[in-house]
Amino acid sequence: MREPTKAIREQLESDDGTGFDYFLCEKLGWRSVALMRRGMSAREHRSWWIWYAIKQQARELEMERRS
């Protein structure tokens, strides 16, 4: 498999939500990010974003407690 181009890697690692969209697409079983974006309302997407942020924060707090 080829290494992703620098531009693609930077886009996925940026804070604009692109990486999250790929993560969510994979978790929900969508075939493509474009289909997911068309098939999901902005409200539902925002709810997933918040849910993920809460879960991530809980994981980080747990890791801090274990340190």
PDB file of N, CA, C, O and CB in Angstrom:
ATOM      1  N   MET A   1       0.844  -1.179   0.000  1.00  0.00           N
ATOM      2  CA  MET A   1       0.000   0.000   0.000  1.00  0.00           C
ATOM      3  C   MET A   1       0.886   1.239   0.000  1.00  0.00           C
ATOM      4  O   MET A   1       1.881   1.302   0.723  1.00  0.00           O
ATOM      5  CB  MET A   1      -0.958   0.000   1.218  1.00  0.00           C
ATOM      6  N   ARG A   2       0.518   2.222  -0.816  1.00  0.00           N
ATOM      7  CA  ARG A   2       1.299   3.459  -0.895  1.00  0.00           C
ATOM      8  C   ARG A   2       1.091   4.324   0.334  1.00  0.00           C
ATOM      9  O   ARG A   2       0.019   4.333   0.939  1.00  0.00           O
ATOM     10  CB  ARG A   2       0.929   4.243  -2.147  1.00  0.00           C
ATOM     11  N   GLU A   3       2.128   5.043   0.684  1.00  0.00           N
ATOM     12  CA  GLU A   3       2.059   6.018   1.783  1.00  0.00           C
ATOM     13  C   GLU A   3       1.156   7.172   1.341  1.00  0.00           C
ATOM     14  O   GLU A   3       1.276   7.649   0.213  1.00  0.00           O
ATOM     15  CB  GLU A   3       3.497   6.543   2.180  1.00  0.00           C
ATOM     16  N   PRO A   4       0.245   7.628   2.227  1.00  0.00           N
ATOM     17  CA  PRO A   4      -0.617   8.751   1.827  1.00  0.00           C
ATOM     18  C   PRO A   4       0.199   9.997   1.536  1.00  0.00           C
ATOM     19  O   PRO A   4       1.253  10.224   2.130  1.00  0.00           O
ATOM     20  CB  PRO A   4      -1.648   9.051   2.917  1.00  0.00           C
ATOM     21  N   THR A   5      -0.302  10.790   0.621  1.00  0.00           N
ATOM     22  CA  THR A   5       0.404  12.023   0.296  1.00  0.00           C
ATOM     23  C   THR A   5       0.398  12.945   1.495  1.00  0.00           C
ATOM     24  O   THR A   5      -0.451  12.818   2.378  1.00  0.00           O
ATOM     25  CB  THR A   5      -0.227  12.717  -0.921  1.00  0.00           C
ATOM     26  N   LYS A   6       1.330  13.865   1.532  1.00  0.00           N
ATOM     27  CA  LYS A   6       1.432  14.800   2.648  1.00  0.00           C
ATOM     28  C   LYS A   6       0.156  15.612   2.800  1.00  0.00           C
ATOM     29  O   LYS A   6      -0.306  15.835   3.918  1.00  0.00           O
ATOM     30  CB  LYS A   6       2.624  15.731   2.456  1.00  0.00           C
ATOM     31  N   ALA A   7      -0.416  16.055   1.690  1.00  0.00           N
ATOM     32  CA  ALA A   7      -1.626  16.878   1.743  1.00  0.00           C
ATOM     33  C   ALA A   7      -2.799  16.102   2.344  1.00  0.00           C
ATOM     34  O   ALA A   7      -3.550  16.641   3.158  1.00  0.00           O
ATOM     35  CB  ALA A   7      -1.992  17.377   0.339  1.00  0.00           C
ATOM     36  N   ILE A   8      -2.954  14.845   1.947  1.00  0.00           N
ATOM     37  CA  ILE A   8      -4.041  14.021   2.488  1.00  0.00           C
ATOM     38  C   ILE A   8      -3.823  13.780   3.976  1.00  0.00           C
ATOM     39  O   ILE A   8      -4.757  13.894   4.769  1.00  0.00           O
ATOM     40  CB  ILE A   8      -4.139  12.671   1.733  1.00  0.00           C
ATOM     41  N   ARG A   9      -2.601  13.450   4.353  1.00  0.00           N
ATOM     42  CA  ARG A   9      -2.283  13.220   5.764  1.00  0.00           C
ATOM     43  C   ARG A   9      -2.576  14.470   6.595  1.00  0.00           C
ATOM     44  O   ARG A   9      -3.174  14.373   7.666  1.00  0.00           O
ATOM     45  CB  ARG A   9      -0.805  12.809   5.923  1.00  0.00           C
ATOM     46  N   GLU A  10      -2.161  15.637   6.110  1.00  0.00           N
ATOM     47  CA  GLU A  10      -2.402  16.885   6.834  1.00  0.00           C
ATOM     48  C   GLU A  10      -3.892  17.166   6.967  1.00  0.00           C
ATOM     49  O   GLU A  10      -4.343  17.641   8.009  1.00  0.00           O
ATOM     50  CB  GLU A  10      -1.711  18.051   6.129  1.00  0.00           C
ATOM     51  N   GLN A  11      -4.660  16.877   5.918  1.00  0.00           N
ATOM     52  CA  GLN A  11      -6.105  17.103   5.971  1.00  0.00           C
ATOM     53  C   GLN A  11      -6.744  16.193   7.015  1.00  0.00           C
ATOM     54  O   GLN A  11      -7.592  16.641   7.786  1.00  0.00           O
ATOM     55  CB  GLN A  11      -6.746  16.863   4.586  1.00  0.00           C
ATOM     56  N   LEU A  12      -6.349  14.927   7.050  1.00  0.00           N
ATOM     57  CA  LEU A  12      -6.927  13.988   8.003  1.00  0.00           C
ATOM     58  C   LEU A  12      -6.531  14.310   9.435  1.00  0.00           C
ATOM     59  O   LEU A  12      -7.289  14.028  10.364  1.00  0.00           O
ATOM     60  CB  LEU A  12      -6.507  12.578   7.661  1.00  0.00           C
ATOM     61  N   GLU A  13      -5.360  14.893   9.626  1.00  0.00           N
ATOM     62  CA  GLU A  13      -4.882  15.217  10.965  1.00  0.00           C
ATOM     63  C   GLU A  13      -5.277  16.617  11.416  1.00  0.00           C
ATOM     64  O   GLU A  13      -4.995  16.999  12.552  1.00  0.00           O
ATOM     65  CB  GLU A  13      -3.389  15.079  11.016  1.00  0.00           C
ATOM     66  N   SER A  14      -5.921  17.382  10.552  1.00  0.00           N
ATOM     67  CA  SER A  14      -6.297  18.755  10.898  1.00  0.00           C
ATOM     68  C   SER A  14      -7.500  18.744  11.847  1.00  0.00           C
ATOM     69  O   SER A  14      -8.115  17.706  12.090  1.00  0.00           O
ATOM     70  CB  SER A  14      -6.621  19.575   9.616  1.00  0.00           C
ATOM     71  N   ASP A  15      -7.810  19.910  12.363  1.00  0.00           N
ATOM     72  CA  ASP A  15      -8.928  20.047  13.291  1.00  0.00           C
ATOM     73  C   ASP A  15     -10.244  20.380  12.593  1.00  0.00           C
ATOM     74  O   ASP A  15     -11.204  20.766  13.259  1.00  0.00           O
ATOM     75  CB  ASP A  15      -8.615  21.111  14.309  1.00  0.00           C
ATOM     76  N   ASP A  16     -10.312  20.243  11.278  1.00  0.00           N
ATOM     77  CA  ASP A  16     -11.542  20.616  10.577  1.00  0.00           C
ATOM     78  C   ASP A  16     -12.598  19.511  10.599  1.00  0.00           C
ATOM     79  O   ASP A  16     -13.686  19.696  10.054  1.00  0.00           O
ATOM     80  CB  ASP A  16     -11.223  20.977   9.145  1.00  0.00           C
ATOM     81  N   GLY A  17     -12.302  18.383  11.210  1.00  0.00           N
ATOM     82  CA  GLY A  17     -13.274  17.305  11.331  1.00  0.00           C
ATOM     83  C   GLY A  17     -13.158  16.223  10.277  1.00  0.00           C
ATOM     84  O   GLY A  17     -13.884  15.231  10.347  1.00  0.00           O
ATOM     85  N   THR A  18     -12.285  16.372   9.318  1.00  0.00           N
ATOM     86  CA  THR A  18     -12.163  15.373   8.255  1.00  0.00           C
ATOM     87  C   THR A  18     -11.791  14.003   8.819  1.00  0.00           C
ATOM     88  O   THR A  18     -12.394  12.991   8.463  1.00  0.00           O
ATOM     89  CB  THR A  18     -11.119  15.816   7.226  1.00  0.00           C
ATOM     90  N   GLY A  19     -10.801  13.983   9.695  1.00  0.00           N
ATOM     91  CA  GLY A  19     -10.392  12.711  10.294  1.00  0.00           C
ATOM     92  C   GLY A  19     -11.518  12.072  11.081  1.00  0.00           C
ATOM     93  O   GLY A  19     -11.702  10.856  11.034  1.00  0.00           O
ATOM     94  N   PHE A  20     -12.281  12.896  11.812  1.00  0.00           N
ATOM     95  CA  PHE A  20     -13.426  12.379  12.558  1.00  0.00           C
ATOM     96  C   PHE A  20     -14.458  11.787  11.615  1.00  0.00           C
ATOM     97  O   PHE A  20     -15.044  10.747  11.914  1.00  0.00           O
ATOM     98  CB  PHE A  20     -14.060  13.483  13.408  1.00  0.00           C
ATOM     99  N   ASP A  21     -14.688  12.434  10.480  1.00  0.00           N
ATOM    100  CA  ASP A  21     -15.657  11.910   9.512  1.00  0.00           C
ATOM    101  C   ASP A  21     -15.250  10.525   9.020  1.00  0.00           C
ATOM    102  O   ASP A  21     -16.105   9.652   8.867  1.00  0.00           O
ATOM    103  CB  ASP A  21     -15.797  12.867   8.322  1.00  0.00           C
ATOM    104  N   TYR A  22     -13.970  10.311   8.773  1.00  0.00           N
ATOM    105  CA  TYR A  22     -13.513   8.989   8.342  1.00  0.00           C
ATOM    106  C   TYR A  22     -13.670   7.969   9.469  1.00  0.00           C
ATOM    107  O   TYR A  22     -14.081   6.833   9.228  1.00  0.00           O
ATOM    108  CB  TYR A  22     -12.044   9.052   7.881  1.00  0.00           C
ATOM    109  N   PHE A  23     -13.345   8.370  10.689  1.00  0.00           N
ATOM    110  CA  PHE A  23     -13.515   7.505  11.850  1.00  0.00           C
ATOM    111  C   PHE A  23     -14.984   7.103  11.993  1.00  0.00           C
ATOM    112  O   PHE A  23     -15.299   5.922  12.144  1.00  0.00           O
ATOM    113  CB  PHE A  23     -13.017   8.212  13.132  1.00  0.00           C
ATOM    114  N   LEU A  24     -15.878   8.093  11.945  1.00  0.00           N
ATOM    115  CA  LEU A  24     -17.298   7.832  12.111  1.00  0.00           C
ATOM    116  C   LEU A  24     -17.843   6.963  10.983  1.00  0.00           C
ATOM    117  O   LEU A  24     -18.636   6.051  11.216  1.00  0.00           O
ATOM    118  CB  LEU A  24     -18.067   9.139  12.179  1.00  0.00           C
ATOM    119  N   CYS A  25     -17.420   7.249   9.786  1.00  0.00           N
ATOM    120  CA  CYS A  25     -17.843   6.462   8.629  1.00  0.00           C
ATOM    121  C   CYS A  25     -17.471   4.993   8.814  1.00  0.00           C
ATOM    122  O   CYS A  25     -18.276   4.099   8.555  1.00  0.00           O
ATOM    123  CB  CYS A  25     -17.210   7.014   7.339  1.00  0.00           C
ATOM    124  N   GLU A  26     -16.261   4.764   9.258  1.00  0.00           N
ATOM    125  CA  GLU A  26     -15.804   3.387   9.497  1.00  0.00           C
ATOM    126  C   GLU A  26     -16.615   2.727  10.604  1.00  0.00           C
ATOM    127  O   GLU A  26     -17.055   1.588  10.453  1.00  0.00           O
ATOM    128  CB  GLU A  26     -14.310   3.369   9.859  1.00  0.00           C
ATOM    129  N   LYS A  27     -16.817   3.431  11.714  1.00  0.00           N
ATOM    130  CA  LYS A  27     -17.554   2.874  12.849  1.00  0.00           C
ATOM    131  C   LYS A  27     -19.000   2.540  12.502  1.00  0.00           C
ATOM    132  O   LYS A  27     -19.535   1.532  12.963  1.00  0.00           O
ATOM    133  CB  LYS A  27     -17.525   3.844  14.007  1.00  0.00           C
ATOM    134  N   LEU A  28     -19.635   3.388  11.688  1.00  0.00           N
ATOM    135  CA  LEU A  28     -21.037   3.187  11.350  1.00  0.00           C
ATOM    136  C   LEU A  28     -21.247   2.313  10.120  1.00  0.00           C
ATOM    137  O   LEU A  28     -22.382   1.977   9.783  1.00  0.00           O
ATOM    138  CB  LEU A  28     -21.691   4.509  11.135  1.00  0.00           C
ATOM    139  N   GLY A  29     -20.170   1.948   9.454  1.00  0.00           N
ATOM    140  CA  GLY A  29     -20.267   1.049   8.310  1.00  0.00           C
ATOM    141  C   GLY A  29     -20.703   1.690   7.002  1.00  0.00           C
ATOM    142  O   GLY A  29     -21.195   1.000   6.109  1.00  0.00           O
ATOM    143  N   TRP A  30     -20.529   2.994   6.878  1.00  0.00           N
ATOM    144  CA  TRP A  30     -20.841   3.657   5.617  1.00  0.00           C
ATOM    145  C   TRP A  30     -19.758   3.296   4.594  1.00  0.00           C
ATOM    146  O   TRP A  30     -18.597   3.100   4.955  1.00  0.00           O
ATOM    147  CB  TRP A  30     -20.942   5.211   5.807  1.00  0.00           C
ATOM    148  N   ARG A  31     -20.141   3.210   3.329  1.00  0.00           N
ATOM    149  CA  ARG A  31     -19.176   2.872   2.278  1.00  0.00           C
ATOM    150  C   ARG A  31     -18.243   4.015   1.953  1.00  0.00           C
ATOM    151  O   ARG A  31     -17.107   3.793   1.535  1.00  0.00           O
ATOM    152  CB  ARG A  31     -19.897   2.452   1.030  1.00  0.00           C
ATOM    153  N   SER A  32     -18.714   5.245   2.141  1.00  0.00           N
ATOM    154  CA  SER A  32     -17.861   6.388   1.847  1.00  0.00           C
ATOM    155  C   SER A  32     -18.258   7.580   2.714  1.00  0.00           C
ATOM    156  O   SER A  32     -19.393   7.681   3.180  1.00  0.00           O
ATOM    157  CB  SER A  32     -17.944   6.756   0.355  1.00  0.00           C
ATOM    158  N   VAL A  33     -17.311   8.467   2.916  1.00  0.00           N
ATOM    159  CA  VAL A  33     -17.576   9.679   3.686  1.00  0.00           C
ATOM    160  C   VAL A  33     -18.605  10.541   2.961  1.00  0.00           C
ATOM    161  O   VAL A  33     -19.474  11.137   3.598  1.00  0.00           O
ATOM    162  CB  VAL A  33     -16.272  10.475   3.922  1.00  0.00           C
ATOM    163  N   ALA A  34     -18.513  10.612   1.646  1.00  0.00           N
ATOM    164  CA  ALA A  34     -19.473  11.424   0.877  1.00  0.00           C
ATOM    165  C   ALA A  34     -20.900  10.922   1.088  1.00  0.00           C
ATOM    166  O   ALA A  34     -21.812  11.726   1.277  1.00  0.00           O
ATOM    167  CB  ALA A  34     -19.122  11.401  -0.629  1.00  0.00           C
ATOM    168  N   LEU A  35     -21.103   9.608   1.058  1.00  0.00           N
ATOM    169  CA  LEU A  35     -22.444   9.059   1.291  1.00  0.00           C
ATOM    170  C   LEU A  35     -22.910   9.357   2.711  1.00  0.00           C
ATOM    171  O   LEU A  35     -24.074   9.694   2.928  1.00  0.00           O
ATOM    172  CB  LEU A  35     -22.459   7.540   1.038  1.00  0.00           C
ATOM    173  N   MET A  36     -22.011   9.234   3.669  1.00  0.00           N
ATOM    174  CA  MET A  36     -22.372   9.512   5.051  1.00  0.00           C
ATOM    175  C   MET A  36     -22.784  10.970   5.210  1.00  0.00           C
ATOM    176  O   MET A  36     -23.786  11.270   5.859  1.00  0.00           O
ATOM    177  CB  MET A  36     -21.206   9.179   5.990  1.00  0.00           C
ATOM    178  N   ARG A  37     -22.010  11.872   4.616  1.00  0.00           N
ATOM    179  CA  ARG A  37     -22.322  13.304   4.735  1.00  0.00           C
ATOM    180  C   ARG A  37     -23.682  13.638   4.121  1.00  0.00           C
ATOM    181  O   ARG A  37     -24.416  14.483   4.634  1.00  0.00           O
ATOM    182  CB  ARG A  37     -21.229  14.142   4.060  1.00  0.00           C
ATOM    183  N   ARG A  38     -24.007  12.963   3.018  1.00  0.00           N
ATOM    184  CA  ARG A  38     -25.306  13.214   2.380  1.00  0.00           C
ATOM    185  C   ARG A  38     -26.450  12.559   3.152  1.00  0.00           C
ATOM    186  O   ARG A  38     -27.573  13.063   3.153  1.00  0.00           O
ATOM    187  CB  ARG A  38     -25.295  12.702   0.938  1.00  0.00           C
ATOM    188  N   GLY A  39     -26.163  11.440   3.804  1.00  0.00           N
ATOM    189  CA  GLY A  39     -27.214  10.669   4.464  1.00  0.00           C
ATOM    190  C   GLY A  39     -27.441  11.009   5.924  1.00  0.00           C
ATOM    191  O   GLY A  39     -28.361  10.469   6.539  1.00  0.00           O
ATOM    192  N   MET A  40     -26.632  11.890   6.496  1.00  0.00           N
ATOM    193  CA  MET A  40     -26.748  12.218   7.907  1.00  0.00           C
ATOM    194  C   MET A  40     -26.992  13.711   8.056  1.00  0.00           C
ATOM    195  O   MET A  40     -26.328  14.528   7.418  1.00  0.00           O
ATOM    196  CB  MET A  40     -25.483  11.787   8.683  1.00  0.00           C
ATOM    197  N   SER A  41     -27.937  14.052   8.894  1.00  0.00           N
ATOM    198  CA  SER A  41     -28.224  15.467   9.118  1.00  0.00           C
ATOM    199  C   SER A  41     -27.067  16.118   9.883  1.00  0.00           C
ATOM    200  O   SER A  41     -26.285  15.441  10.550  1.00  0.00           O
ATOM    201  CB  SER A  41     -29.558  15.640   9.895  1.00  0.00           C
ATOM    202  N   ALA A  42     -26.980  17.427   9.773  1.00  0.00           N
ATOM    203  CA  ALA A  42     -25.950  18.169  10.502  1.00  0.00           C
ATOM    204  C   ALA A  42     -26.144  18.006  12.007  1.00  0.00           C
ATOM    205  O   ALA A  42     -25.175  17.924  12.761  1.00  0.00           O
ATOM    206  CB  ALA A  42     -25.979  19.664  10.116  1.00  0.00           C
ATOM    207  N   ARG A  43     -27.389  17.961  12.432  1.00  0.00           N
ATOM    208  CA  ARG A  43     -27.676  17.789  13.861  1.00  0.00           C
ATOM    209  C   ARG A  43     -27.169  16.442  14.369  1.00  0.00           C
ATOM    210  O   ARG A  43     -26.544  16.375  15.428  1.00  0.00           O
ATOM    211  CB  ARG A  43     -29.186  17.913  14.122  1.00  0.00           C
ATOM    212  N   GLU A  44     -27.432  15.372  13.625  1.00  0.00           N
ATOM    213  CA  GLU A  44     -26.959  14.061  14.040  1.00  0.00           C
ATOM    214  C   GLU A  44     -25.430  14.015  14.043  1.00  0.00           C
ATOM    215  O   GLU A  44     -24.828  13.449  14.956  1.00  0.00           O
ATOM    216  CB  GLU A  44     -27.525  12.972  13.119  1.00  0.00           C
ATOM    217  N   HIS A  45     -24.809  14.601  13.036  1.00  0.00           N
ATOM    218  CA  HIS A  45     -23.351  14.623  12.969  1.00  0.00           C
ATOM    219  C   HIS A  45     -22.779  15.353  14.177  1.00  0.00           C
ATOM    220  O   HIS A  45     -21.812  14.889  14.781  1.00  0.00           O
ATOM    221  CB  HIS A  45     -22.875  15.289  11.665  1.00  0.00           C
ATOM    222  N   ARG A  46     -23.359  16.475  14.529  1.00  0.00           N
ATOM    223  CA  ARG A  46     -22.916  17.248  15.688  1.00  0.00           C
ATOM    224  C   ARG A  46     -23.073  16.428  16.975  1.00  0.00           C
ATOM    225  O   ARG A  46     -22.223  16.476  17.864  1.00  0.00           O
ATOM    226  CB  ARG A  46     -23.713  18.569  15.793  1.00  0.00           C
ATOM    227  N   SER A  47     -24.170  15.681  17.055  1.00  0.00           N
ATOM    228  CA  SER A  47     -24.387  14.832  18.233  1.00  0.00           C
ATOM    229  C   SER A  47     -23.318  13.757  18.335  1.00  0.00           C
ATOM    230  O   SER A  47     -22.826  13.484  19.429  1.00  0.00           O
ATOM    231  CB  SER A  47     -25.774  14.184  18.182  1.00  0.00           C
ATOM    232  N   TRP A  48     -22.949  13.140  17.211  1.00  0.00           N
ATOM    233  CA  TRP A  48     -21.867  12.148  17.211  1.00  0.00           C
ATOM    234  C   TRP A  48     -20.558  12.792  17.629  1.00  0.00           C
ATOM    235  O   TRP A  48     -19.792  12.215  18.401  1.00  0.00           O
ATOM    236  CB  TRP A  48     -21.720  11.499  15.822  1.00  0.00           C
ATOM    237  N   TRP A  49     -20.302  13.991  17.118  1.00  0.00           N
ATOM    238  CA  TRP A  49     -19.059  14.708  17.439  1.00  0.00           C
ATOM    239  C   TRP A  49     -18.962  14.932  18.955  1.00  0.00           C
ATOM    240  O   TRP A  49     -17.917  14.693  19.560  1.00  0.00           O
ATOM    241  CB  TRP A  49     -18.997  16.075  16.680  1.00  0.00           C
ATOM    242  N   ILE A  50     -20.060  15.391  19.556  1.00  0.00           N
ATOM    243  CA  ILE A  50     -20.082  15.648  20.991  1.00  0.00           C
ATOM    244  C   ILE A  50     -19.931  14.353  21.776  1.00  0.00           C
ATOM    245  O   ILE A  50     -19.183  14.304  22.752  1.00  0.00           O
ATOM    246  CB  ILE A  50     -21.376  16.358  21.388  1.00  0.00           C
ATOM    247  N   TRP A  51     -20.630  13.311  21.363  1.00  0.00           N
ATOM    248  CA  TRP A  51     -20.524  12.004  22.021  1.00  0.00           C
ATOM    249  C   TRP A  51     -19.081  11.521  21.998  1.00  0.00           C
ATOM    250  O   TRP A  51     -18.557  11.061  23.012  1.00  0.00           O
ATOM    251  CB  TRP A  51     -21.447  10.969  21.339  1.00  0.00           C
ATOM    252  N   TYR A  52     -18.442  11.627  20.838  1.00  0.00           N
ATOM    253  CA  TYR A  52     -17.058  11.182  20.726  1.00  0.00           C
ATOM    254  C   TYR A  52     -16.143  12.019  21.621  1.00  0.00           C
ATOM    255  O   TYR A  52     -15.249  11.472  22.267  1.00  0.00           O
ATOM    256  CB  TYR A  52     -16.588  11.257  19.267  1.00  0.00           C
ATOM    257  N   ALA A  53     -16.352  13.328  21.669  1.00  0.00           N
ATOM    258  CA  ALA A  53     -15.528  14.207  22.504  1.00  0.00           C
ATOM    259  C   ALA A  53     -15.665  13.841  23.980  1.00  0.00           C
ATOM    260  O   ALA A  53     -14.677  13.845  24.714  1.00  0.00           O
ATOM    261  CB  ALA A  53     -15.921  15.679  22.285  1.00  0.00           C
ATOM    262  N   ILE A  54     -16.876  13.528  24.415  1.00  0.00           N
ATOM    263  CA  ILE A  54     -17.096  13.119  25.803  1.00  0.00           C
ATOM    264  C   ILE A  54     -16.370  11.805  26.095  1.00  0.00           C
ATOM    265  O   ILE A  54     -15.715  11.668  27.129  1.00  0.00           O
ATOM    266  CB  ILE A  54     -18.608  12.972  26.092  1.00  0.00           C
ATOM    267  N   LYS A  55     -16.489  10.844  25.183  1.00  0.00           N
ATOM    268  CA  LYS A  55     -15.798   9.551  25.362  1.00  0.00           C
ATOM    269  C   LYS A  55     -14.286   9.738  25.394  1.00  0.00           C
ATOM    270  O   LYS A  55     -13.597   9.128  26.212  1.00  0.00           O
ATOM    271  CB  LYS A  55     -16.180   8.570  24.233  1.00  0.00           C
ATOM    272  N   GLN A  56     -13.772  10.579  24.506  1.00  0.00           N
ATOM    273  CA  GLN A  56     -12.335  10.830  24.446  1.00  0.00           C
ATOM    274  C   GLN A  56     -11.851  11.480  25.738  1.00  0.00           C
ATOM    275  O   GLN A  56     -10.799  11.115  26.263  1.00  0.00           O
ATOM    276  CB  GLN A  56     -11.992  11.720  23.239  1.00  0.00           C
ATOM    277  N   GLN A  57     -12.607  12.429  26.244  1.00  0.00           N
ATOM    278  CA  GLN A  57     -12.248  13.094  27.492  1.00  0.00           C
ATOM    279  C   GLN A  57     -12.224  12.094  28.645  1.00  0.00           C
ATOM    280  O   GLN A  57     -11.319  12.134  29.479  1.00  0.00           O
ATOM    281  CB  GLN A  57     -13.231  14.237  27.795  1.00  0.00           C
ATOM    282  N   ALA A  58     -13.198  11.209  28.701  1.00  0.00           N
ATOM    283  CA  ALA A  58     -13.236  10.192  29.754  1.00  0.00           C
ATOM    284  C   ALA A  58     -12.023   9.270  29.664  1.00  0.00           C
ATOM    285  O   ALA A  58     -11.444   8.907  30.689  1.00  0.00           O
ATOM    286  CB  ALA A  58     -14.534   9.369  29.661  1.00  0.00           C
ATOM    287  N   ARG A  59     -11.632   8.886  28.444  1.00  0.00           N
ATOM    288  CA  ARG A  59     -10.442   8.040  28.263  1.00  0.00           C
ATOM    289  C   ARG A  59      -9.187   8.750  28.750  1.00  0.00           C
ATOM    290  O   ARG A  59      -8.341   8.152  29.416  1.00  0.00           O
ATOM    291  CB  ARG A  59     -10.280   7.645  26.785  1.00  0.00           C
ATOM    292  N   GLU A  60      -9.075  10.033  28.412  1.00  0.00           N
ATOM    293  CA  GLU A  60      -7.898  10.803  28.821  1.00  0.00           C
ATOM    294  C   GLU A  60      -7.838  10.952  30.335  1.00  0.00           C
ATOM    295  O   GLU A  60      -6.762  10.842  30.923  1.00  0.00           O
ATOM    296  CB  GLU A  60      -7.907  12.186  28.160  1.00  0.00           C
ATOM    297  N   LEU A  61      -8.978  11.199  30.975  1.00  0.00           N
ATOM    298  CA  LEU A  61      -9.007  11.306  32.438  1.00  0.00           C
ATOM    299  C   LEU A  61      -8.628   9.992  33.092  1.00  0.00           C
ATOM    300  O   LEU A  61      -7.917   9.972  34.097  1.00  0.00           O
ATOM    301  CB  LEU A  61     -10.390  11.743  32.917  1.00  0.00           C
ATOM    302  N   GLU A  62      -9.103   8.897  32.521  1.00  0.00           N
ATOM    303  CA  GLU A  62      -8.754   7.572  33.062  1.00  0.00           C
ATOM    304  C   GLU A  62      -7.254   7.306  32.929  1.00  0.00           C
ATOM    305  O   GLU A  62      -6.637   6.753  33.840  1.00  0.00           O
ATOM    306  CB  GLU A  62      -9.553   6.465  32.337  1.00  0.00           C
ATOM    307  N   MET A  63      -6.674   7.694  31.805  1.00  0.00           N
ATOM    308  CA  MET A  63      -5.232   7.504  31.615  1.00  0.00           C
ATOM    309  C   MET A  63      -4.448   8.342  32.615  1.00  0.00           C
ATOM    310  O   MET A  63      -3.424   7.891  33.129  1.00  0.00           O
ATOM    311  CB  MET A  63      -4.819   7.870  30.174  1.00  0.00           C
ATOM    312  N   GLU A  64      -4.915   9.564  32.899  1.00  0.00           N
ATOM    313  CA  GLU A  64      -4.252  10.421  33.880  1.00  0.00           C
ATOM    314  C   GLU A  64      -4.324   9.812  35.275  1.00  0.00           C
ATOM    315  O   GLU A  64      -3.355   9.875  36.031  1.00  0.00           O
ATOM    316  CB  GLU A  64      -4.880  11.817  33.882  1.00  0.00           C
ATOM    317  N   ARG A  65      -5.461   9.227  35.616  1.00  0.00           N
ATOM    318  CA  ARG A  65      -5.616   8.585  36.928  1.00  0.00           C
ATOM    319  C   ARG A  65      -4.671   7.419  37.097  1.00  0.00           C
ATOM    320  O   ARG A  65      -4.150   7.179  38.187  1.00  0.00           O
ATOM    321  CB  ARG A  65      -7.044   8.114  37.124  1.00  0.00           C
ATOM    322  N   ARG A  66      -4.449   6.684  35.999  1.00  0.00           N
ATOM    323  CA  ARG A  66      -3.581   5.499  36.062  1.00  0.00           C
ATOM    324  C   ARG A  66      -2.091   5.877  36.125  1.00  0.00           C
ATOM    325  O   ARG A  66      -1.255   5.065  36.522  1.00  0.00           O
ATOM    326  CB  ARG A  66      -3.837   4.598  34.844  1.00  0.00           C
ATOM    327  N   SER A  67      -1.776   7.098  35.735  1.00  0.00           N
ATOM    328  CA  SER A  67      -0.358   7.529  35.719  1.00  0.00           C
ATOM    329  C   SER A  67       0.136   7.902  37.086  1.00  0.00           C
ATOM    330  O   SER A  67       1.297   8.282  37.241  1.00  0.00           O
ATOM    331  CB  SER A  67      -0.165   8.705  34.787  1.00  0.00           C
TER     332      SER A  67
END
